[in-house]
């Protein structure tokens, strides 16, 4: 939590605070994140610069963010005195320890910090202890300290829980009058306990994180102590598939400073391992799934299934042309937008980014011909269908393009994608229109009352699907400056909202069938939002991790709508 908060604060800083932007010391112990911040123009200062001639220390030198580990209080005061705006990104759990130390040092207690003397967090904590501070990195260090009349024991928040238990036991035996505070971060404590627990049920463990990260080193140490093969890596390139080839189950954990996008890369790499070692049929199935997802063919099939279901709900019998057009439109738009907006994919879905970089010409040709065929088919059906699809296509193609000159709108909203939440809303509207509104408009140039609940259902399902993927991609989107709905609302609130939307569209679909606005198919199609609700719940509970399997299941709920409609049509035909 503290690390994610610090990274989010520094990424948001250029839009909220006076530049240039600095961090006082490395923000976190992860070289990939530090390299990313440097690329975005956020520099590191390790020493507080002196005032130059003509400077008065009253601001104007930029903004400095205090690292997640915290700093001595005097450092913050000096930065302000030198003219910097100071933003404190210290982890709240570290702030809690600082408060405990300041309170008891003020009352005359000696402060014993169990931690690494040279660690930035410990250096910062010593600043709050003043001349009352002492550091013990080992039991021998603790034994070498004199006995104090009054003292407190605190731990570095990322300290090894096993070691701290030994410290507490020794203190209780020799210095029962000392006050002991359990200040190890509960995330650290949980992660260390989980490593020991997971080791009993897996063949190998992988610890992801910076080599200079203290808590990551402790995780790797605990992993090795379990006796199972354990590997500490920083990036996916260091992963050796051969060393894991015999493992049937693999546990992944990561240090607190490891960003989600690196963990996701590791997971996706490991996810491909079964394709290298399993039977031919499983390798073929994996390759097929991967190809269908990367080329957006599976999502276009889903759009066709959704259009088929929407047509049947509205009693439209000649649905084939609309199904084809919806498939071609979605295929074209998704490929074009992936080709022009791959920046975030390098963090969110590196496999897709590599695929699009490698086959961009072939994919561009596929997207062009899909779009052209869709427009040609729409034109053959009449001017109105053609104009509707043309407007939707132009809007979709212009999503990532700079439409407003740099001097206007403050240079902020130059593209449609720059409008907060626009991606999710536009995709939902586009899917809703092409699958549920386009067919009745093409048939009679008008829509009936029954079209409204069908549109709400189709657009709602597409909205939940896209927003859920946005939740999985929050960190990469924040890095490239995308203001998606989850970034605006927060992960928990967005997840709750999506579940509410699924419940609402389930009720609407059921009532529209009961009131006769749509066909009886609606009673059966409520399975689709329920299916998606279960998938989201399974992800929340940790049963489905972000990867190809989860993505495939989410897209499958559209295919499910088509399968249910086929079964319903056969039953009606033979009844």
C-alpha positions in Angstrom: 0.0 0.0 0.0 2.7 2.5 1.0 4.8 1.8 -2.1 1.9 2.0 -4.5 0.8 5.3 -2.8 4.3 6.8 -3.3 4.5 5.7 -6.9 1.0 7.1 -7.6 1.9 10.4 -5.9 5.0 10.9 -7.9 3.3 10.0 -11.2 0.5 12.5 -10.5 3.0 15.2 -9.3 3.7 16.8 -12.7 0.0 17.6 -13.2 -0.5 18.8 -9.7 2.6 20.6 -8.5 5.3 23.0 -9.6 8.1 21.6 -11.7 10.7 20.4 -11.9 9.9 17.3 -9.9 12.4 15.5 -7.7 12.5 12.7 -5.2 14.8 13.0 -2.2 16.7 9.8 -2.6 15.4 6.9 -4.7 11.6 6.7 -4.2 11.6 3.0 -3.7 14.1 0.1 -4.1 13.2 -1.0 -7.6 15.5 -0.2 -10.5 12.7 -0.6 -13.1 10.5 2.0 -11.4 13.4 4.4 -10.9 14.4 4.1 -14.6 10.7 4.8 -15.6 10.6 8.0 -13.4 13.9 9.2 -14.9 12.4 8.7 -18.4 9.4 10.8 -17.3 11.8 13.6 -16.2 11.6 13.0 -12.5 15.1 13.3 -11.0 16.7 12.0 -7.8 18.5 14.3 -5.4 20.6 12.6 -2.8 21.8 15.8 -1.1 20.0 19.0 -0.3 21.3 21.7 -2.6 22.5 25.0 -1.2 20.9 28.3 -2.1 22.6 30.0 -5.0 23.2 33.7 -5.4 19.9 35.6 -5.8 17.8 32.8 -4.3 15.8 33.6 -1.2 14.5 30.2 -0.2 10.9 31.2 -0.6 9.9 28.7 -3.2 10.2 28.4 -7.0 12.8 25.6 -7.1 10.4 22.9 -7.8 8.8 20.0 -5.9 10.5 17.3 -3.9 8.7 14.1 -2.9 9.9 12.4 0.3 10.6 8.7 -0.4 8.4 5.9 0.9 11.0 5.0 3.5 10.8 8.4 5.1 13.6 10.8 6.1 14.7 12.5 9.3 12.4 15.5 10.1 15.3 18.0 9.8 15.7 17.0 6.1 12.1 18.1 5.3 12.7 21.4 7.1 15.9 22.0 5.2 14.3 21.3 1.8 11.6 23.9 2.6 14.2 26.4 3.7 16.0 25.9 0.4 12.9 26.9 -1.6 11.3 23.5 -2.5 7.7 22.5 -2.2 7.8 19.3 -0.1 5.3 16.4 -0.7 5.5 13.7 1.9 5.2 10.3 0.3 6.3 8.4 3.4 4.5 5.1 3.8 1.7 5.6 6.5 3.0 2.5 8.3 6.5 4.1 8.6 4.8 7.4 9.8 3.2 5.3 12.6 6.6 4.1 13.7 8.0 7.7 13.5 5.1 8.9 15.7 5.8 6.2 18.3 9.5 7.1 18.4 8.9 10.8 18.6 6.4 10.4 21.5 8.6 8.2 23.6 11.9 10.0 22.9 10.1 13.1 24.1 9.4 11.3 27.4 13.0 10.3 27.9 12.8 6.7 26.6 15.8 5.1 24.9 14.7 4.0 21.4 16.0 0.6 20.1 15.3 0.0 16.4 15.6 -3.5 15.1 16.7 -3.2 11.5 19.5 -2.5 9.1 21.6 0.5 10.2 22.2 1.7 6.6 18.6 1.3 5.4 16.9 4.6 4.5 13.9 3.8 6.7 16.2 3.2 9.8 18.2 6.4 9.0 14.9 8.3 9.0 13.7 6.7 12.2 16.9 7.7 14.0 16.2 11.3 13.0 13.0 11.1 15.2 14.9 9.5 18.1 17.6 12.1 18.3 20.3 11.2 20.8 18.1 8.5 22.2 18.4 6.2 19.2 20.1 2.8 18.9 20.1 0.3 16.1 20.4 -3.5 16.5 20.7 -5.6 13.3 21.5 -8.8 15.1 20.9 -10.4 18.5 24.6 -9.7 19.2 24.0 -6.0 18.6 21.1 -6.1 21.0 23.2 -7.9 23.7 26.0 -5.3 23.3 23.6 -2.4 24.3 23.7 -1.3 27.9 20.6 -2.0 30.0 18.3 1.0 30.1 15.9 2.1 32.8 13.3 2.9 30.2 13.4 1.8 26.6 11.1 0.8 23.7 11.7 -1.7 21.0 10.4 -1.0 17.5 11.2 -2.8 14.2 11.9 -1.6 10.7 8.6 -2.2 8.9 10.1 -4.7 6.5 12.0 -6.7 9.1 12.0 -10.5 9.1 9.2 -11.6 11.4 11.0 -14.7 12.5 14.0 -12.7 13.6 11.8 -10.1 15.4 10.1 -12.9 17.4 13.5 -14.0 18.6 14.3 -10.4 19.6 11.0 -10.2 21.6 11.7 -13.4 23.3 15.2 -12.3 24.3 13.9 -8.9 25.5 11.2 -10.5 27.6 13.8 -12.7 29.3 16.4 -10.1 30.0 14.6 -6.7 30.0 10.9 -7.4 30.9 10.4 -3.7 31.7 11.1 -2.6 28.0 8.1 -1.7 25.9 7.8 -3.7 22.7 5.9 -2.4 19.7 5.0 -4.7 16.7 5.7 -2.3 13.9 6.4 -4.7 11.1 4.0 -3.9 8.2 1.2 -6.4 8.1 1.7 -6.7 4.4 5.3 -7.8 5.0 4.2 -10.1 7.8 1.5 -11.7 5.6 3.8 -12.1 2.6 6.5 -13.8 4.7 3.9 -16.1 6.3 2.4 -16.9 2.9 5.8 -17.9 1.4 6.2 -20.5 4.1 2.6 -21.7 3.6 2.8 -21.8 -0.2 6.0 -23.8 -0.2 4.2 -26.8 1.2 2.0 -27.0 -1.9 4.3 -26.1 -4.8 7.4 -27.4 -6.6 9.2 -24.1 -6.9 9.1 -20.5 -5.6 9.8 -17.3 -7.5 10.5 -14.0 -5.6 10.3 -10.9 -7.8 11.9 -7.6 -6.8 15.0 -5.4 -6.6 18.2 -7.0 -5.5 18.8 -4.1 -3.1 15.3 -4.3 -1.6 15.5 -5.4 2.0 12.1 -7.0 2.2 12.5 -8.8 -1.1 15.9 -10.2 0.1 14.1 -11.5 3.2 11.4 -13.1 1.2 14.0 -14.9 -0.9 15.8 -16.0 2.2 12.6 -17.4 3.7 11.8 -19.1 0.4 15.2 -20.8 0.3 14.8 -21.9 3.9 11.7 -23.9 2.9 14.0 -26.4 1.0 12.1 -25.9 -2.3 13.9 -24.5 -5.4 13.7 -20.7 -5.0 14.7 -18.0 -7.5 15.1 -14.3 -6.8 14.7 -12.3 -10.0 14.2 -8.6 -10.9 12.7 -9.0 -14.4 11.2 -11.7 -16.7 14.4 -11.8 -18.8 16.2 -13.5 -15.8 13.6 -16.3 -15.7 15.1 -19.7 -16.8 12.2 -21.8 -18.2 14.5 -24.9 -18.2 15.0 -24.7 -14.5 11.2 -24.7 -14.0 10.4 -27.2 -16.7 9.7 -30.1 -14.2 7.6 -28.0 -11.8 3.9 -28.7 -12.0 3.0 -25.8 -9.6 4.9 -22.6 -9.0 4.4 -19.9 -6.4 5.1 -16.2 -7.2 5.6 -13.6 -4.6 7.1 -10.1 -4.8 8.8 -7.5 -2.7 6.7 -4.5 -1.6 8.5 -2.2 -4.1 7.8 -4.5 -7.1 5.2 -2.9 -9.4 2.3 -4.8 -10.7 3.4 -4.6 -14.3 6.6 -6.5 -13.6 4.8 -9.2 -11.6 2.3 -9.5 -14.5 5.1 -10.0 -17.0 6.6 -12.8 -14.8 3.2 -14.4 -14.4 2.5 -14.3 -18.2 5.9 -15.8 -18.9 5.3 -18.6 -16.5 1.7 -19.0 -17.9 3.3 -20.1 -21.2 5.4 -22.9 -19.6 2.7 -25.6 -19.9 2.6 -25.0 -23.7 6.3 -26.1 -23.8 6.1 -29.3 -21.8 2.5 -30.7 -22.1 0.8 -32.9 -24.7 0.5 -31.7 -28.3 -3.3 -31.1 -27.8 -2.7 -28.8 -24.9 0.0 -26.9 -26.7 -2.3 -26.4 -29.6 -5.1 -25.2 -27.4 -2.8 -22.7 -25.7 -1.5 -21.4 -29.0 -5.1 -21.1 -30.3 -6.3 -19.2 -27.3 -3.3 -16.8 -27.4 -3.7 -16.1 -31.1 -7.4 -15.5 -30.8 -6.9 -13.0 -28.0 -3.9 -11.2 -29.5 -5.5 -10.8 -32.9 -8.8 -9.6 -31.4 -10.6 -12.4 -33.4 -12.1 -13.8 -30.2 -13.5 -10.4 -29.1 -14.9 -9.9 -32.6 -16.6 -13.3 -32.4 -18.0 -12.2 -29.0 -19.4 -9.0 -30.7 -21.1 -11.2 -33.3 -22.6 -13.4 -30.7 -23.8 -10.4 -28.7 -25.4 -8.9 -31.9 -27.1 -12.2 -32.6 -28.6 -12.3 -29.1 -29.7 -8.7 -29.3 -31.4 -9.3 -32.7 -33.3 -12.3 -31.4 -34.3 -10.4 -28.3 -35.9 -7.8 -30.6 -37.5 -10.4 -32.9 -35.3 -9.6 -35.9 -35.1 -12.8 -37.9 -32.7 -11.7 -40.7 -29.7 -11.1 -38.4 -26.7 -12.4 -40.4 -25.7 -9.1 -42.0 -25.8 -7.3 -38.6 -23.7 -10.0 -37.0 -21.1 -9.8 -39.7 -21.0 -6.0 -39.5 -20.6 -6.0 -35.7 -17.8 -8.5 -36.0 -15.9 -6.5 -38.7 -16.4 -3.2 -36.9 -15.1 -4.5 -33.5 -12.2 -6.3 -35.2 -11.2 -3.2 -37.1 -11.5 -0.7 -34.2 -9.8 -2.9 -31.6 -6.8 -3.6 -33.8 -6.4 0.1 -34.9 -6.6 1.3 -31.3 -4.1 -1.3 -30.2 -1.7 -0.2 -33.0 -2.0 3.5 -32.1 -2.1 3.1 -28.3 0.5 0.5 -27.4 2.4 2.7 -24.9 0.4 1.3 -21.9 0.5 -2.2 -23.3 4.3 -2.3 -22.7 3.4 -2.3 -19.0 -0.1 -3.8 -18.9 0.3 -6.6 -21.5 3.9 -6.8 -22.8 3.0 -10.0 -24.7 0.4 -8.0 -26.8 2.8 -5.1 -27.2 5.6 -7.4 -28.6 3.0 -9.1 -30.9 1.8 -5.8 -32.3 5.3 -4.5 -32.8 6.3 -7.7 -34.7 3.2 -8.0 -36.9 2.0 -4.4 -37.1 1.9 -4.3 -41.0 -0.2 -7.5 -41.2 -2.5 -6.3 -38.4 -2.9 -2.9 -40.0 -3.9 -4.6 -43.3 -6.3 -6.8 -41.4 -7.9 -3.9 -39.6 -8.2 -1.8 -42.8 -9.9 -4.6 -44.8 -12.2 -5.5 -41.8 -13.3 -1.8 -41.6 -13.7 -1.5 -45.4 -15.7 -4.7 -45.7 -18.0 -3.6 -42.8 -18.6 -0.2 -44.4 -19.2 -1.8 -47.9 -21.7 -4.2 -46.4 -23.5 -1.4 -44.5 -23.6 0.7 -47.8 -25.3 -2.2 -49.6 -28.1 -2.1 -46.9 -28.8 1.6 -47.4 -27.6 5.1 -46.7 -28.6 5.2 -43.0 -26.7 2.1 -41.9 -23.7 3.3 -43.9 -23.7 6.7 -42.2 -24.1 5.3 -38.7 -21.2 2.9 -39.2 -19.1 5.6 -40.8 -19.6 8.0 -37.9 -18.8 5.3 -35.4 -15.7 4.3 -37.4 -14.3 7.8 -37.6 -14.9 8.3 -33.9 -13.1 5.1 -33.1 -10.2 5.9 -35.4 -9.7 9.4 -34.0 -9.6 8.2 -30.4 -5.8 8.2 -30.1 -5.2 11.0 -32.6 -4.4 14.6 -31.7 -7.4 16.6 -32.8 -6.9 19.9 -31.0 -3.9 22.2 -31.6 -1.5 22.4 -28.7 -2.3 26.0 -28.0 -6.0 25.3 -27.3 -7.6 23.7 -24.3 -4.5 24.4 -22.3 -2.8 21.6 -24.3 -4.4 19.0 -22.0 -7.4 17.6 -23.9 -6.0 17.3 -27.4 -7.3 13.7 -28.0 -10.5 12.0 -27.2 -8.5 9.6 -25.0 -7.4 12.5 -22.9 -10.9 13.0 -21.6 -11.1 11.1 -18.2 -13.0 7.8 -18.5 -13.7 8.3 -22.2 -12.2 4.9 -23.3 -14.6 2.8 -21.2 -17.7 4.9 -22.0 -17.1 5.1 -25.8 -16.4 1.4 -26.1 -19.6 0.6 -24.2 -21.6 3.0 -26.4 -20.1 1.6 -29.6 -20.8 -2.0 -28.7 -24.3 -1.1 -27.6 -25.1 0.8 -30.8 -23.5 -1.7 -33.3 -25.0 -4.8 -31.6 -28.5 -3.6 -30.5 -29.4 -0.3 -32.1 -27.9 -0.8 -35.6 -30.1 -3.8 -36.5 -33.6 -2.2 -35.9 -32.5 1.1 -37.4 -31.4 -0.8 -40.5 -34.6 -2.7 -40.7 -37.2 0.1 -40.2 -35.2 3.3 -39.7 -36.6 3.5 -36.2 -36.2 1.9 -32.8 -38.9 0.5 -30.6 -39.3 0.6 -26.8 -37.9 -2.9 -26.6 -34.6 -1.7 -28.0 -33.8 0.4 -24.8 -33.4 -2.5 -22.4 -31.5 -4.5 -25.0 -29.1 -1.6 -25.5 -28.7 -1.2 -21.8 -27.8 -4.9 -21.5 -25.4 -4.9 -24.4 -23.7 -1.6 -23.5 -23.7 -2.6 -19.8 -21.9 -5.9 -20.5 -19.3 -4.1 -22.7 -18.8 -1.4 -20.0 -18.2 -3.9 -17.2 -15.8 -5.9 -19.4 -13.8 -2.9 -20.4 -13.8 -1.3 -16.9 -12.7 -4.6 -15.4 -9.7 -4.8 -17.7 -9.0 -1.1 -16.8 -8.8 -2.2 -13.1 -6.2 -4.8 -14.1 -4.3 -2.2 -16.0 -4.4 0.6 -13.5 -0.7 0.9 -12.9 0.3 0.9 -16.6 -2.4 3.4 -17.4 -1.3 5.7 -14.6 2.3 5.5 -15.9 1.3 6.7 -19.4 -1.2 9.3 -18.1 -4.5 7.6 -18.9 -7.3 8.8 -16.6 -9.5 5.7 -16.7 -12.6 5.2 -14.5 -10.7 3.0 -11.9 -8.0 5.7 -11.6 -10.7 8.3 -11.0 -12.9 6.3 -8.6 -10.3 4.0 -7.1 -10.1 0.2 -7.4 -12.5 -0.8 -4.7 -15.2 1.7 -5.6 -15.0 0.7 -9.3 -15.2 -3.0 -8.5 -18.3 -2.3 -6.3 -19.8 -0.2 -9.1 -19.3 -2.9 -11.7 -21.0 -5.5 -9.6 -23.9 -3.1 -9.1 -24.1 -2.6 -12.9 -24.3 -6.4 -13.5 -27.1 -6.7 -10.9 -29.0 -3.8 -12.5 -28.7 -5.2 -16.1 -29.7 -8.6 -14.9 -32.9 -7.2 -13.4 -33.6 -5.0 -16.4 -33.2 -7.9 -18.8 -35.5 -10.1 -16.7 -38.2 -7.5 -16.3 -38.1 -6.6 -20.1 -38.9 -10.2 -20.9 -41.6 -10.4 -18.2 -43.3 -7.2 -19.4 -43.1 -8.3 -23.0 -40.7 -5.7 -24.3 -38.3 -8.4 -25.5 -38.7 -12.1 -26.3 -38.5 -14.8 -23.7 -34.8 -15.2 -24.6 -34.2 -12.5 -22.0 -35.0 -14.9 -19.1 -32.1 -17.2 -20.2 -29.6 -14.4 -21.1 -29.5 -13.3 -17.5 -26.9 -16.1 -17.2 -24.4 -13.9 -18.9 -24.1 -11.1 -16.3 -24.3 -13.7 -13.6 -21.4 -15.5 -15.2 -19.3 -12.3 -15.4 -20.2 -11.5 -11.8 -18.8 -14.9 -10.7 -15.6 -14.3 -12.7 -15.0 -10.9 -11.1 -15.7 -12.3 -7.7 -13.3 -15.2 -8.3 -10.6 -12.6 -9.2 -11.3 -10.6 -6.1 -10.9 -13.7 -4.0 -7.6 -14.6 -5.6 -8.8 -17.7 -7.5 -8.2 -16.1 -11.0 -5.1 -14.1 -11.5 -4.6 -11.5 -14.2 -3.4 -13.3 -17.3 -4.6 -15.0 -20.4 -6.9 -17.4 -18.7 -8.8 -14.6 -17.0 -9.0 -12.5 -20.2 -10.3 -15.5 -22.1 -13.0 -16.2 -19.5 -14.1 -12.5 -19.5 -14.4 -12.5 -23.3 -16.2 -15.8 -23.2 -19.3 -14.3 -21.6 -20.1 -12.8 -25.0 -19.7 -16.2 -26.7 -22.0 -17.6 -24.0 -24.7 -15.2 -25.1 -24.5 -16.6 -28.6 -24.6 -20.2 -27.4 -27.6 -19.5 -25.2 -29.4 -17.9 -28.1 -28.7 -20.8 -30.4 -30.1 -23.3 -27.8 -33.2 -21.1 -27.2 -33.8 -20.7 -31.0 -33.7 -24.5 -31.5 -36.1 -25.1 -28.6 -38.5 -22.5 -29.9 -38.3 -23.9 -33.4 -39.1 -27.4 -32.3 -41.8 -26.5 -29.8 
